[in-house]
Amino acid sequence: MKYLSNLVFIVLGLLYSAEAMAELSAQQRSNFNLRLSQVNATYPVMIDSNTRADKMWLLGNTVYLQLTGVNIDVSALNDDDKNNLTSKMFSMLRNQYCKTDEFSFFKSNGLNLSRILNDKNNVYLTEIKVSSEDCELVDINSKEDTKESITNKPQQKTPEIIKTTKDESKYRALFDVVAYNYPPYDLGSPVLENVYQYKKGDYIKLAYDMCEGYVCQVVTPLGSKAWVYGHKLTDNDNIDKALDEFNSLGMGNWSRVEITIWNDIKSDPSKIEGCALKLLYGDDFNKETDWPSYCNRLSKTKLLDSKLKELQSSLSDLSPSDSELLKMKEGKIWIGAKAMHLSLSWGTPDDVNSTITAHARKEQWVYSGGNYVYLTNGIVTAIQN
């Protein structure tokens, strides 16, 4: 639910003019509630095609925001989906609350933030809440990360669009890129303004070490903070080559949903392949239960269609027998299968370890879940799981 950052910044635009205070007195609380009533007079309002803001209120020291995910049906989500959604929402809001100037008003006044999310049927889905104590945990985690890097311990990777380095000249504009005053999740929003225009090849400085959704916060050459689309940036030294790749993928014509999906799964292409493999053998299955929920989001996108056509071509070249085709459809593999049988059944391996001798090429294909397949000269000779 990364698009929620857009909603937060719009609300801030209405509230941020309030005078900063060490704590809220009775009079200040009354003034703050007056500001909230002005915000609520504009609700309910669609922030983008996915999210509706319904109500905002102050209770105790917490500012609550009631949201509706208009395209979400809680009955279609499993526990992992709900936990992942909650975790992403909390991580995003915590980082904004603790690390950005735009949220300093709430933090400096001892105000906690809460987001309550219902689905399209007004069924409760999740609630997240952040406070200054969460910022202390952020600081502790940052120190622990630094300690681990010194001792060369492996660190957990987080899915990101692009990471910055100390080299502020790493990322460049693929073509003319507009920078906006708010995250441009909804280009029709009346609060959006163009604050800077990057030219093709211009170097772009990111404000933080990762992007939210498919937009990145930047610091413009004018020194102001703004937001640009992350997929319009590249770290390729050859701008023309990077632009050719962009055009070959057809990203310029992608919908916002496709761009969002791409940024979510680009670090794990096996997800696209897994969905395509399921469709390769027909679509006579229950799409609500018989494949991952993210496959439904990928459905009818260029990403999935392109991968499916690639697999269909490989299957045609392989020309498996009826019995082999049935095994592959059921996700099975067997001794004597060819490498392509394996690829079209289990997908691309996570890793391949090869040994070349004078008489043979031996490979170990490594899959998730502790599954290993051994091949000699492209033929499966052993399976370990």
N, C-alpha and C positions, 0 to 999 in steps of 0.2 A: 504493500500500500504506500509506495514511495511518493505518489502524487500528493499526499497529505501535506507536504511541505509548502505547496502552493497556497493552500488554505490558510496555513499559519501566517505566512507573510502578508496576505491580504488583510487578515484580522489585525496584524501589527500595524499596517498602514493606517488603520482607523484608531488604534489605541496608543500608538507610540508617542503621540504629541502630549500625553499626560506628563506632568512634572515628576521627575524621579524623586523618590523618597526613601528614607531608611526603613520605614515601616508605614503601614496604612493606619492613619488616625480615623476617628469616626467620620470627620468631614471629608477626608480624602477617600474613604471607602464609599461615601455617598456619591462623590464626584465620579469615582471609578464605575459605580453601578449605573450612573447616568450615561456614561460613555457606552457601557455594555447594552443599555436599552436602545441606544441609537444604532448599534450594530444589529441587535435583534430585530429592529424595525425593517431591516433589509432581508431578513430570513423568512422562510427557507429560500436558499439560493443555490443554484448549481455552480460549483467551483470549476468543475470540468465535467467531461462526459461520464465520469465514474463516481463522483463524490458530491453529496449535497450537505450543506451546513444547515442545521435545524435550529440550534439554540446555543447560546453561550451565557454562562452565569458564574457568579462568585459566591462560594460557600466556604466560610472560614478563611483559610489562607490558600485556597485552591481555586483556580480558574478552570471551569469545566467547559468542554466543547462537545456538543452532541452531533454526531455525523451519521450519515446513511450511505452505505455502499450500494448504489442503485443497480449495479450489475452483479452483486454478490448474493448467492443463495446459501445460507449457512448449512442447509441440509446436504449440499453437494460437496462440502468440505470435510476432510477427515481430520483427525487430531493433529497430524503433522502439519497440514495446511494451516490450521488455526494457530498452532504454536509458532510456525515460521512467520506468519503475518504479524502476530503480536510482537515477536522478537524484532522484526524489521522496523515496525512502528516505534517501539521503545528506543531502539538504538538510534534511529534518526532524530527523534525528538530530544533524547538526552544529549546528543552531540550538538544540536542547535541551541538547546537551553544552556549548556555549559560552556560552549566555545565561541558563540557568535555574538557580535555586538547588537544585532537586531533583537536578541532575546534578553539582553542585559537588564531591561526594565523589570521583567518578572523576577529575575534572580536577585537583583539588588534590593528589591522590595520584599523579599522573603515569600514570594508567591509561587506555589506549586502549579504545575500544569497537568491537566487530565484530558484524555481523549476517549470518548465513549463511542463505539462503532456498532451500529445495527445493520442488518442486511436489508435487502430490498423489500422484505415482508415485515420490516420493523421488529425482527427477532434479534435479541441481543447477541453480539458476536464476541466482543472483547473490550477491555478497558486498559489503558496504560496511564501511568502517572510518573512524573519526574519531579525531583526536588533538589535542593542544594547538596543533600547527602549523596545523591547519585553522581554529582560532579567530583566529590571526594574519591569515589570509586574509580572515576575516569582517570584522575591524577595518579591513583595507586596503580592502576593497570598500565598507565603510560610508563611509570617507573619500572614496573616489572618487565615490560617489553624491552626497555633499555637494558636492564640487567641481563635478560636472556640473550640479547644480541651481542653483548660483551662476551658471554660465555659460549657463544656459537651454538646455542641450543636451537633446535628447529622451532619455528614459529608457525602458528596457525594462519592460513591464508583466508582472506575475506573476499568474496566476489565483488569486484569493482569494475567500473567502466575504464577509467584510466587513473594511474597513480602519478603524482608529481614526484620530482626529485629536487635536490637543492639547485639543480640547473633549471632556472626559470625560463630558459629558452628552448625547452624540449618540445613543446607542443606548438603547432602552427595551424593556421586556418587553411582548410582545403580550398576555399574560395571565399568570396565576400560573406562574412558572418556577422549577423546582428547580435548585439548584446542588449539584454533587456533589464529593466529595473526590478522585475520579479521573475521567478522561475516561469518560463513560457509553456506551462502545461496546457493552457487554454489561450490560444492566440486571439480569441474573441473577447477576452476579459477587458473591461474598460479601464482597469488600473495599469495595464501594460503600456510601457513607453520604450522606444528605442533610445538608449543612452550612449551607445558607441557603435561604430561600424569598423570591423576588422577587414582588411583587404587580403586577397589570396597571398599566402606565404607569411603573413604577419605572425610574429611570435606572440603566444598567449600565456599569461601567468595565471595559474589556478590558485584560488584562495585557500583551498584545503587539500588534503591528501586523497580525497575520493569524491566522486560525484553522486548525487542523489537522483534516482530514477534515470532519465536519459538527459539530464541537464547538469551543467557544471557551473559552480560559482567562480567567477574570475575577478581579478583586479585589473581594471583598464589602465591604459597609459595615463589617464587623467587622475588616477588614484582612487576612483570610485569603485564600489563593488557592483557587479552585474552578473547576469546569467546567460549562458550560451548553450546550444545543443552540443552534447559531447560527441555525437557521431560525425560532426562536421569538423573535428580536429584530428590531427595525425601527428605521430612522432617519427614518421618516415622522412628521411632527409630529402628524398626525391618526391617533391610535391606532385609533379605531373603523373608519376607512377601511382602514387597513393590516390589521386583523383580518378585515374583509370580504373583502379580496383573498386572505388566507391561507385562509379557508374556501372561497372560490370555486375555488381550486386543489385543494381537498381534501387539503391537506398534512397535516392532522391524522390522516388515515387512511393516509398513505403508509407503506410499509415502510422499514426502515433502508436497504435497497439503493437504493430510489428517492430517498431523501433524499441519500444519498452521491452518486448520479449527478447529481442536480440541482445540488449544490454544485460538482461537477467541471465541468459544462457550461453553467451558467446564464450565464456570461460570453460564451458562444458558442452562441446559439440555433440557428445554422445547422447544428450537428451533429444536433440533433433533427430539423430539417427534412430534412436529407440522408437520414437513415434512413427517414423517413416517405415521401419521394419514391420511394425504392427499392421500398417496399411498395405504393405507390399503383398500380403497374402489375402487381401480382401478386407472389407469394412463391415462384415457380418458379425459384429461383436458389440457388447454394451459399452458405449463410450463413457458412461458414468462410473463404471466399476472395473472394466477390464484393461484400462491403461491409465497412466498417471494423469492427474488433473491438468498439468501444464500442457499436455498434448491437445486438450480442447482449446486452449488459448492459441496454440500453434496452428490449429486446423484452418485450412484455406488460406494460409499465408504463403508468400513466395519462398520463405525459408524452407518450409516443409515440402512444398511442391517440387522445388529444385532437387532436394535430397531424395525424394521418392522417385523422381525420374531417373536419377543416377543409379539407384538401386535396381529399378526395373530394367535398365539397360544391362547391368551386371548379371541379373537373373536370366535374361534372354541369352546372353553370351554363354552362360554356364549350361543351360539346357538340362536341368536335373530330371531324373526319372520321377514318376509319380510317387514312388515310395520315398525318395529323397526329399521331394517337395513337401510331402506330408510331415516328415521329421523336422524340416526347417521351419515350417509353419508353427509347429509345436515347441520350437525353441530347443530342439535336441541336436546333439552332435554325436558322431560315431567314429570308431576306429576305421581308417581307410578313407575318411572324408577329405576333400580337397580344402585348401586354404579358403577358397571362395565360398564353399559350403559353410565353413565356420563363420566367415564374415557376414554372410547373409542370414545366419541363424542367431549368433550371439553378438554381432556387431563388431566394431573396431575395438581391439584390446586397449587396455589402459597403458600397457607397455609391452615391448617385444625384446627379449634377450636372445641374441644370436650367437651361434658358434659355427665357424666354417673350418672344415677339415679338408684333407686332400680328396676325400670321396663323397662328402655330403655337407649339406647346410642344415644345421639343426636349430630349431627355434623354440622358445618358450613364450607362449602368448599369455599374458597376465590379465585376468579380469577381476572385477570387484567381487567381494565376498569370498576371497581365498580360492578362486577357481583358476586352474592352470591347464593349458592345453599344449602338448608337445608335438611338433611337426618335424619330419625329416624330408627334405626336398619337396616341401609343400604338401605333404600328406600327413594326416593326423595319426600319430602312433601311440599316444597315451593321453589320458584325461585324469586330472586330479582335482578333487573338490572336497 
